[in-house]
Amino acid sequence: MGRIQPGARVALRFTLSLADGTRVEGTGPDEAPWEVVVGRGDLPAGLDRCLVGLAAGESGRFFVAAADAYGERDDNAREIVPRADFPADVDLIPGMAFGFTLPDGREAMGQVVGVAETGVEVDFNHPLAGQDVIFDVDVVAVGGP
């Protein structure tokens, strides 16, 4: 297939870094490429837009502002969750991440911020919310929808 269009299946290698250059995650040269569908929500919207038009074998470095990456921080995204909603045998400490099922059935990740006897303060912001990021991307393959 030719160039990346919305709906294309894409295999890529990437490095995600903060704007100051701190590496957050990525695929190593010996790892299998990351396979995604452009425009399906697999990637931050800002990166989706940057990939459109690239072809297999091409690469790029893309600065993505926080709003188009993992969103701005939302101070209202913190909630007190009953301690009973967590496994009894887990010693909860700030920084731990847990998966939650929201009332509408969607899955969300939350990070423990504080622990009290009856409740646990959980931050449901993405850990990179509010951060501008840089994606270094190598397009390995481009397929159809």
N, C-alpha and C positions, 0 to 999 in steps of 0.2 A: 504494500500500500504506500501511498505518497506521504503527504504531510498530515500532521495531527489536526483533526477537526473535532468539534464536540461530538461525543459518543464513541470516539475511537478508543480501542483497547491499546494501552501503551505499556511497554516494559522500559523501566528507567533505573538508573543508579543515581543516587542523590546524596548530598550532604546538606543538612539543615543547621544553620548557625544563627546566633543572635547578631544584631547589628554591630556589636563590638568585636565580632569574630569568634566568640566562644562556640565551639561545636556542641550541638545538642544531640543529634543522631544522624544516622545515614546508613547506606549500604556500603560494605567494603568491596574491594575489587574482586575478592574470591567468593562473594555471596551472590545468591541468585538476585536478579533485578527485581525491583518492586513493580508489581503489575496493578494497573489502575485503569479506570474508565474516565476519560476527561469529561467534565461537566456533570458527573453523577453525584458529586459530593464526596468523592474519595479524597480529594485534595482541597486545600484552602482555595477559595474563589480566585484570589489574586494569582496564585500559581497556575490554576487552570487557564486563565487568560494568557499568561506568558507562554504556555506550551503550544497554544494554537499556532499552526504554521510551521513548526519545527518538523524535521524528518529524522528517520533513523540515522545514527551516526553523528548527529549534531549535538551540541551542548550549549549551555548558557549559564550565566550567573544572574539571578533575579532578586532584586530587593523588593520585598513585599511589606507594605505598611501594616501595622497591627490590625486596623479595621478590616483589611482584606486577607489577613492571615488567620489568626485565631480569635479575632474580635478584641474589642476594648474590654478592660476589666469592668465588671458590674458589681458594685458594692452590695446590691440587693440579692446577689447570687449565693449568699451565705444563709444557712438554715441550721436550726437546732434539731437534730435527729435524736429520737429516744435511744438511750443506751441499749435497750432491749432489742433494737433492730440490728445490732452487731453481734457477731459470734461471742458467746460468753467466755470462751477460752482465749480470746485475743486481747493482749495488753495494748490498748489504743494509745498511740503517741502522735503528737503533731507531725504532719508530713506524710502519714500513711495515706495511701489511695485505695478507694473501694469503688466497686461498680454498684450502681443503684438502678432499680426499675422505677421510673417516674409514674405518677398516677395515670398518664395517658398511654402507658405501655412502652415508651421509649427508654432506651438505656442511657445512663449518664455516669460519668466518673466524677467523684468528689474526693477532696483532700481534707483530712482531719486537721482542724485549726486549733481546737481546744477541747478538753475533756473535763466534764464534771460528773458527779455521781449519777445523775439521772439523764443527762443529755450530752450530746457530742456536737460541737459546732463544726459544720462541714462547708467548705468552699466549693461551689460547683462551677467556678470559672475554669476554663482550660488552663493548665499550668503555664502556657505561653501567652495567655490573654494579656493584652496591653504591650506586647513586645513586637517591635519591628524585627523582621527576620530576613535572612538571605538563604536562598536555595541555589546550590550548584547542582546542575542536572546534566546527565548524559543520557540521551535517548538511545536505547538499545534496539527497540523494535516498535513498529506502528502497525496495528491491525484494524480491521473494520469493526463496526458495531456488533 
